[in-house]
Amino acid sequence: MDSGRLLQFVHRDGILDLGWGHPRPELLPVEAWAVAGGAAAREFGWRQLAYGRGVGPGPLIDWLAGRADAGAAAETFVTGGASHGLALAAEVLTRPGDVALVDAPTYHLALRVLADRGLELVPAPADVDGVLPDALGARLRDLRGSGRRVPIVYLVPTFANPTGRSLPGERRRALVELAQRNDLTIVEDDTYRELSYAGVAPPSLWRIAGGAGVVRLGSFSKVVAPGLRLGWINAAPEVVGRLADLGYVDSGGGVNHSVALTMAVFGGSGAYDRHLVMIRDRYAAQRDALVGALDGVESPDGGWFLWLPTPDGVHADDLLVVAERHGTSFVPGTRFHVGGRGGSGFVRLSFSHLPPPDLIEAARRLKAAAMTTGS
């Protein structure tokens, strides 16, 4: 069947596309997942195909609770992925017309998820290392002083999309303290935590906070496969209870029950950890290939992305037009700022989807485009 009728990804002949934050197809665990699926069917029988428990099936929640930086079982809710988790968090923590503070730059599609809730998006003060807690506190006071309701701040503090950077440790602690003092919930998108290429990832805001005032989003999309549509939320038991009490959750009997039970088997069998070792090695090699073929780009310690400055005076949108004529593509930095107000001097490059030789060739094409843009 034509892939265009199956997949979100759109292949364009002649384009080595660095814009897609998708896994490399060859690294998806097709055979190991099939084995886990068969084992789950034998272990759980008809129960795998019945309505599931609202918060998610116990075997997966118990396995998650044993992982690093995880919450306890009572603090875990199974979702259809991080984007679904963000939509759910917005539904129970906010109401239309509220202000949501967001990192700048931040994951561009999260901006759409939050806007769908009817929230006004306001950039949090930030520098190259991420959110500035003191300046964020001042902005929060100004907004609330003008009568605005500001219940949440959203950010990707570890191996961020789009920059690949991680929030420094002292800022993590200061941000948690600020949120706890001011009844502000941090929605921590922790999607890339397991993709660490330089040792252990920084502690999550969830762990630093002891779970108080932080809602943490996790996902299997990057480390196993996006087609599973499976992730989780860590939150206080009261928030988990509100999630489970949502009408569509109560009606549907939990989220993605059958796949969640297969994931429990995949994790409990050791297949997950073996797969994780393999993909860390491969993605690190892909990162190194792209970084080594470019000039002036920072090599991230984890995640999937590089944040590359454009040549002086060159707008990212203008560079994109020329780059596609040279046979490569990317996402302009403006997409990662509220209303496109910022980021014109940066582009986001993904090293996840292409093998090293293609990444090196894409970098060559991009450099050739940069040399001619604006000249």
Residue pairs with C-beta under 8 A, 6 or more apart in sequence:
3 9
3 11
4 10
8 22
9 20
9 22
12 329
14 327
15 324
15 327
15 328
15 329
16 327
16 328
16 329
16 354
16 358
16 359
16 361
16 362
16 365
17 328
17 329
17 330
17 353
17 354
17 362
18 290
18 328
18 329
18 330
18 349
18 350
18 351
18 353
18 354
18 359
18 362
18 366
19 329
19 330
19 331
19 348
19 350
20 350
20 352
20 353
21 161
21 304
21 305
21 350
21 352
21 353
22 226
22 350
22 352
22 353
23 222
23 225
23 226
23 279
23 352
23 353
24 282
24 286
24 352
24 353
24 354
24 355
26 355
27 278
27 279
27 282
27 283
28 225
29 224
29 225
29 266
29 271
29 275
32 266
32 271
32 274
32 275
33 224
33 225
33 262
33 266
35 271
36 262
36 263
36 265
36 266
36 269
36 271
37 262
39 265
39 269
40 48
40 261
40 262
40 264
40 265
41 48
43 265
44 261
47 261
48 257
48 258
48 261
48 262
49 258
50 253
50 257
51 252
51 253
51 254
51 257
52 253
52 254
52 255
52 257
52 258
52 260
53 253
53 254
53 257
54 244
54 245
54 249
54 250
54 253
54 254
55 61
55 76
55 77
55 78
55 240
55 243
55 244
55 254
56 76
56 77
56 78
56 232
56 254
56 255
56 257
56 260
57 78
57 254
57 257
57 260
57 261
57 264
58 73
59 261
59 264
59 265
59 268
60 78
60 260
60 261
60 263
60 264
60 267
61 73
61 76
61 78
61 232
62 73
62 264
63 263
63 264
63 267
63 268
64 70
64 71
64 76
64 218
64 232
65 71
65 72
65 73
65 76
68 200
69 190
69 193
69 203
69 204
69 206
69 207
70 76
70 234
71 206
71 211
71 216
71 234
71 235
74 237
74 240
75 211
75 234
75 235
75 236
75 237
75 240
76 232
76 233
76 234
76 240
77 88
77 232
77 233
77 235
77 240
77 243
77 244
78 230
78 231
78 232
78 254
78 255
78 256
78 260
79 85
79 88
79 217
79 230
79 231
79 232
79 233
79 255
80 229
80 230
80 231
80 255
80 256
81 219
81 220
81 221
81 226
81 228
81 229
81 230
81 231
82 189
82 191
82 217
82 218
82 219
82 221
82 231
83 109
83 110
83 113
84 229
84 231
84 255
85 217
85 218
85 219
85 231
85 232
85 233
86 110
86 113
86 114
86 154
86 187
86 189
86 217
87 113
87 116
87 117
88 233
88 243
88 246
89 152
89 187
89 215
89 217
89 233
89 235
90 100
90 113
90 114
90 117
90 119
90 152
90 187
91 117
91 246
92 239
92 242
92 243
92 246
93 151
93 152
93 185
93 187
93 215
93 239
94 100
94 117
94 119
94 151
94 152
95 118
95 149
96 117
96 118
96 119
97 118
97 119
97 120
97 149
98 119
98 120
98 148
98 149
98 150
98 151
98 152
99 119
99 120
99 121
99 122
99 143
99 148
99 149
99 150
100 114
100 119
100 120
100 121
100 122
100 150
100 151
100 152
100 153
100 154
101 122
101 123
101 124
101 136
101 139
101 140
101 150
101 152
101 153
101 154
101 184
102 110
102 111
102 114
102 121
102 122
102 123
102 124
102 153
102 154
102 155
102 338
103 123
103 124
103 126
103 130
103 131
103 154
103 155
103 156
103 160
104 123
104 124
104 125
104 126
104 336
104 337
104 338
104 342
105 162
105 163
105 307
105 333
105 336
105 337
105 342
105 343
105 346
106 154
106 155
106 156
106 160
106 161
106 162
106 336
107 156
107 160
107 161
107 162
107 189
107 336
108 162
108 331
108 335
108 336
110 154
110 156
110 189
111 121
111 338
114 121
114 154
115 121
120 148
121 338
122 139
122 143
122 150
122 338
123 337
123 338
123 341
123 342
124 131
124 132
124 136
124 139
124 153
124 155
125 131
125 132
125 135
125 136
125 138
125 139
126 132
128 163
128 165
129 165
129 167
129 168
129 171
130 155
130 157
130 160
130 165
130 166
130 167
130 168
130 171
131 153
131 155
131 157
131 167
131 171
131 175
132 171
133 171
133 174
133 175
133 177
133 178
134 174
136 153
136 175
136 178
137 178
137 182
140 150
140 178
140 182
140 184
143 150
144 150
150 184
151 184
151 185
152 184
152 185
152 186
152 187
153 179
153 184
153 185
153 186
153 187
154 187
154 189
155 167
155 186
155 187
155 188
155 189
156 188
156 189
156 190
156 191
156 192
157 166
157 167
157 172
157 188
157 190
157 202
157 204
157 205
158 166
158 167
158 190
158 192
158 193
158 201
158 202
158 204
158 302
158 303
159 165
159 166
159 192
159 193
159 195
159 196
159 201
159 300
159 301
159 302
159 303
159 304
160 166
160 167
160 192
160 303
160 305
161 191
161 192
161 303
161 304
161 305
161 348
162 305
162 307
162 331
162 333
162 336
162 346
162 348
163 300
163 305
163 307
164 298
164 300
164 301
164 302
164 303
164 304
164 305
164 306
164 307
165 298
165 300
165 307
166 201
166 202
166 301
166 302
167 175
167 202
169 202
169 203
172 202
172 203
172 205
172 208
173 208
175 186
175 205
176 186
176 205
176 208
176 209
176 213
176 214
178 184
179 185
179 186
179 209
179 213
179 214
180 209
180 212
180 213
183 213
184 213
185 213
185 214
185 215
186 205
186 209
186 213
186 214
186 215
187 214
187 215
187 217
188 204
188 205
188 206
188 214
188 215
188 216
188 217
189 217
190 204
190 206
190 216
190 217
190 218
191 217
191 218
191 219
191 221
191 222
192 222
192 302
192 303
192 304
193 201
193 204
193 218
193 302
194 201
194 222
194 223
194 276
195 222
195 223
195 279
195 280
195 283
195 302
195 303
195 304
196 280
196 301
196 302
197 280
197 283
197 284
197 287
197 301
197 302
198 301
198 302
201 301
201 302
204 214
204 216
205 214
205 216
206 214
206 216
206 234
211 234
211 235
211 236
212 236
214 234
214 235
215 233
215 234
215 235
215 239
216 233
216 234
216 235
217 231
217 232
217 233
218 231
218 232
218 233
218 234
219 230
219 231
219 232
220 228
220 230
220 231
220 263
221 228
221 229
221 230
221 231
222 304
222 352
223 272
223 275
223 276
223 279
224 230
224 263
224 266
224 272
224 275
228 256
228 259
228 263
229 256
229 259
230 256
230 259
230 260
230 263
233 239
233 240
233 243
235 243
243 249
244 250
249 255
254 260
266 272
283 304
283 351
283 352
285 356
286 351
286 352
286 354
286 355
286 356
286 359
287 299
287 300
287 306
287 351
288 299
289 351
289 356
289 357
289 359
289 360
290 297
290 306
290 349
290 351
290 359
290 360
290 362
290 363
291 297
291 299
291 306
292 360
293 359
293 360
293 363
293 364
294 306
294 308
294 363
294 366
294 367
295 367
296 308
296 309
297 306
297 307
297 308
297 349
298 306
298 307
299 306
300 306
304 350
304 351
304 352
305 348
305 349
305 350
305 351
306 348
306 349
306 350
306 351
307 333
307 346
307 347
307 348
307 349
308 330
308 346
308 347
308 348
308 349
309 345
309 346
310 316
310 319
310 344
310 345
310 346
310 347
310 370
310 373
311 319
311 370
311 373
311 374
313 374
314 345
314 370
314 373
314 374
315 344
315 345
316 332
316 333
316 334
316 343
316 344
316 345
316 346
316 347
317 332
317 334
317 344
318 373
318 374
319 332
319 347
319 369
319 370
319 373
320 329
320 330
320 332
320 347
322 369
322 372
322 373
323 329
323 330
323 365
323 366
323 369
323 370
325 369
326 365
326 366
326 368
326 369
327 365
328 362
328 365
328 366
328 369
330 347
330 348
330 349
330 366
331 347
331 348
332 343
332 344
332 346
332 347
332 348
333 342
333 343
333 344
333 345
333 346
333 347
333 348
334 340
334 342
334 343
334 344
335 343
335 348
336 343
336 348
337 343
349 366
351 359
354 362
